Every structure is written in C-alpha cells, then in structure tokens.
Amino acid sequence: MSVSVALRHDFGSFSADLAFEAQPGVTVLFGPSGSGKSTVLNAVAGLLRPGEARIAVGDTVLTDTARGIFVAPHRRRLGIIFQDGRLFPHLSVRQNLRYGRWFAPQGTRAPEAAIIEMLGIGALLDRAPATLSGGERQRVAIGRALLSGPRLILADEPLSALDEDRKAEILPYLERLRDELRVPMLYVSHAPAEVARIATTVVRLERGRVAGIGPAAEMLADPATAGPGREAGAVIVARIVAHHPDGVTELSASGLPLFLPTLTAMPGARLRLRIAAADVMLARGRPEGISALNLLPGTVETLRETGDVVLVRLATTAGPILSRVTRRSVRQLGIAPGAALTAIVKSLSHAPEDVGTPTPEKETKP
C-alpha cells in the first residue's frame, strides 16, 4: 500500500511546499530540526489542516482540499507511536493493548496472540506501565498501534528517548514489523544509524521542501543527505559465508569478502550493514601489510566539502561507500572524481546496531 502526500502550508515564519509518493514499507522522513518532518506527520494524522493538500493511503483519500475532503483524525485508521510510548498509566499492559484493538473495524483486527508473541510482551500483560523499562513501554506502544488495525502507522522519533541498549532492543522488532506484517509506516528520525536499519525509502526534507527521495542505501550514501557529522555512513547488503573458529564471520557483498566479529545469524543469511564514514580510510592501490581485513576497491564518484571535513563517495562492487577525511588527505592522495582508491574498513568498527536485516523486495541479493 503506497502513501501519497502533497501539501502546501504557510505558518508565517515557515512554509511547507512538498510532495512525495512512498512505496510499501518504512518511509523515513529524514532531516534536521525545522525541515518539516512534524508538519508532514501532523497533516497525515489530521492534526493539521493544510492550506492545500492531497493525502492518500492506497486508494483511501484522507485529505483533498480541492474536493473538500477531510477525514476526521479518529476515522483515519492510523496507528501512532510516540517518543515516550504514552501508555495509559491506570491500565495494565493487557488493557492498553485492548484499548487499541477497540478501535479496529471488524475484519481488520490483527491476531492479538500473534502480536504479543512477535513483540515478546507476553510476560508483561499484567504489569502496570510504571513498572516497565523504556524499551518495554515502546514494545507495548507498538503492539497497541498494531492492534488498532491501522492502514498506516505514524512513528514520531520512537527511539529518541531511549539509551543505546534500549534502542538495540527495539530495532529488531521494528524490522519484524516491516518484513512480516507489512503495514506501511511513516517514520520520523534524524539518526542515520537508525534510518540505516529500518528504512525502505528515505525522504530527505530541507526547509519544508523535498530535497531527495530514494532507497535507503542510495540516499544514505549521498553526501548531501549524510552531512558532515560523525554519524554519516553508507549501507550495503551482504550474505554470511561462514563462521571461522578464530572469532570472525566471513560475508560476501556482491563477491567482495568482508569480515566482522562473529555474528549470530546462520550461513546464507542476508544482512544489511551500515559502514560509518568515520571508520573508512582511503588508499591509493591495494595496501599491503596492514591489519585491516576489509578492503573494498572502487572509484571516486563525488566529494562534498564542509569546513575541514570532506565526505568522499566511492563506487564499489558492494555498493557506494562513504569516507570522512580531511582536506589535507584529499590533497595528499589526489582524490578527485574518477580516481581509483581502496576503502579500508576495520572489522571491529561495527557495533551491533549497525547490523540489520534487509528488505527483500527492495535490495538485490549479494
């Protein structure tokens, strides 16, 4: 089920004039504060009446100002996941879940037992929200949204209030939601690592306009999207070849070997890997006598300079790779579009949150 959004609205100090159509999966609205992410979410939710707009989910039109259509928020059949869960404190987990189910029209109700099992919250059903951890609260909030029988889920930075351990706890459940239930989702985030794990499509917003839209792997490897910060990074898909007894897992990314600390997935499994630009060094030719195991030869496509930092995009067989280097390094290596370089990636630089499952319908088998 696709999501179509076109809107114009003037707030005085800020105006939005944007349009995009997102294919099934998780569409991430990505951009800095003030770029228009919340404006889009509020318009889709029916909490904002834009000056001009047409918003549709599949064949269902929610807003069309030209035709005088505006479906009331409570009739839009949207599941909403907030930053802090927003569970009812006076209700148990079971009662919070069934509150969402109460809104689901007949014939659209998801199986309660299956949702509880998928989210691993069976042991929490009789507990009060105040006794739950942040990660547990968010899993219950996801369950409540799913049990409302939504045609679309809106997620407003649902991991921003969690620490890194709790984020790592929730991300696999969001992946299962994307891959198994296939409920379309509009997901607001400004965290590249989070986007890399779950996005099917990325819509980059700047100052109320769409600055770019495309598959996650392509958009996150665009230096304009990545920005100069340390969180910039690219995404590739790889298949596990073998687990070696010396504590290393061997993978293949379109024929290029990669080595990571031992992973739990079985040989043959396909994974989505985020490679941070700050963890990628560049070299002329193929370096010898170094400890790094991952060497990805490629050709420079683009450079983007911000202050003393330069983001270099390298085209490799495995997919585009970003490297964050200094202007001095650019001069010393003679880095320019068309230059043949090797990306060097340390095996131990990968954190667990940088390894996820790919969306099978969107990413080519390596």
C-alpha positions, 0 to 999 in steps of 0.5 A, spaced: 500 500 500 503 506 497 502 513 501 501 519 497 502 526 500 502 533 497 501 539 501 502 546 501 502 550 508 504 557 510 505 558 518 508 565 517 515 564 519 515 557 515 512 554 509 511 547 507 511 546 499 512 538 498 510 532 495 512 525 495 509 518 493 512 512 498 512 505 496 510 499 501 514 499 507 518 504 512 518 511 509 523 515 513 522 522 513 529 524 514 532 531 516 534 536 521 530 540 526 525 545 522 525 541 515 518 539 516 518 532 518 512 534 524 508 538 519 508 532 514 506 527 520 501 532 523 497 533 516 497 525 515 494 524 522 489 530 521 492 534 526 493 539 521 489 542 516 493 544 510 492 550 506 492 545 500 493 538 500 492 531 497 493 525 502 492 518 500 493 511 503 492 506 497 486 508 494 483 511 501 483 519 500 484 522 507 485 529 505 483 533 498 482 540 499 480 541 492 474 536 493 473 538 500 475 532 503 477 531 510 477 525 514 476 526 521 483 524 525 479 518 529 476 515 522 483 515 519 485 508 521 492 510 523 496 507 528 501 512 532 507 511 536 510 516 540 517 518 543 515 516 550 510 510 548 504 514 552 501 508 555 495 509 559 498 509 566 491 506 570 491 500 565 495 494 565 499 492 559 493 487 557 488 493 557 492 498 553 493 493 548 485 492 548 484 499 548 487 499 541 484 493 538 477 497 540 478 501 535 479 496 529 473 495 524 471 488 524 475 484 519 481 488 520 483 486 527 490 483 527 491 476 531 492 479 538 496 472 540 500 473 534 502 480 536 504 479 543 508 473 541 512 477 535 513 483 540 515 478 546 510 482 551 507 476 553 510 476 560 508 483 561 500 483 560 499 484 567 504 489 569 502 496 570 506 501 565 510 504 571 513 498 572 516 497 565 523 499 562 523 504 556 524 499 551 518 495 554 513 501 554 515 502 546 514 494 545 507 495 548 506 502 544 507 498 538 503 492 539 497 497 541 498 501 534 498 494 531 492 492 534 488 498 532 488 495 525 491 501 522 492 502 514 498 506 516 502 507 522 505 514 524 512 513 528 514 520 531 522 519 533 520 512 537 527 511 539 529 518 541 528 517 548 531 511 549 539 509 551 543 505 546 541 498 549 534 500 549 534 502 542 538 495 540 532 492 543 527 495 539 530 495 532 529 488 531 522 488 532 521 494 528 524 490 522 519 484 524 514 489 523 516 491 516 518 484 513 512 480 516 506 484 517 507 489 512 503 495 514 506 501 511 509 506 516 511 513 516 517 514 520 520 520 523 528 520 525 534 524 524 539 518 526 542 515 520 544 509 524 537 508 525 534 510 518 540 505 516 536 499 519 529 500 518 528 504 512 525 502 505 525 509 502 528 515 505 525 522 504 530 527 505 526 534 507 530 541 507 526 547 509 519 544 508 521 542 501 523 535 498 530 535 497 531 527 495 527 521 495 530 514 494 532 507 497 535 507 503 542 505 501 542 510 495 540 516 499 544 514 505 550 514 501 549 521 498 553 526 501 548 531 501 543 527 505 549 524 510 552 531 512 558 532 515 557 529 522 560 523 525 554 519 524 554 519 516 555 512 513 553 508 507 549 501 507 550 495 503 547 488 503 551 482 504 550 474 505 554 470 511 559 465 508 561 462 514 563 462 521 571 461 522 573 458 529 578 464 530 572 469 532 570 472 525 564 471 520 566 471 513 560 475 508 560 476 501 557 483 498 556 482 491 563 477 491 567 482 495 569 478 502 568 482 508 569 480 515 566 482 522 566 479 529 562 473 529 555 474 528 549 470 530 545 469 524 546 462 520 550 461 513 546 464 507 543 469 511 542 476 508 544 482 512 544 489 511 550 493 514 551 500 515 559 502 514 560 509 518 564 514 514 568 515 520 571 508 520 573 508 512 580 510 510 582 511 503 588 508 499 591 509 493 592 501 490 591 495 494 595 496 501 599 491 503 601 489 510 596 492 514 591 489 519 585 491 516 581 485 513 576 489 509 578 492 503 573 494 498 576 497 491 572 502 487 572 509 484 571 516 486 564 518 484 563 525 488 566 529 494 562 534 498 566 539 502 564 542 509 569 546 513 575 541 514 571 535 513 570 532 506 565 526 505 568 522 499 563 517 495 566 511 492 563 506 487 564 499 489 562 492 487 558 492 494 555 498 493 557 506 494 561 507 500 562 513 504 569 516 507 570 522 512 577 525 511 580 531 511 582 536 506 589 535 507 588 527 505 584 529 499 590 533 497 595 528 499 592 522 495 589 526 489 582 524 490 578 527 485 572 524 481 574 518 477 580 516 481 581 509 483 582 508 491 581 502 496 576 503 502 579 500 508 574 498 513 576 495 520 572 489 522 571 491 529 568 498 527 561 495 527 557 495 533 551 491 533 546 496 531 549 497 525 547 490 523 540 489 520 536 485 516 534 487 509 528 488 505 527 483 500 523 486 495 527 492 495 535 490 495 538 485 490 541 479 493 549 479 494 
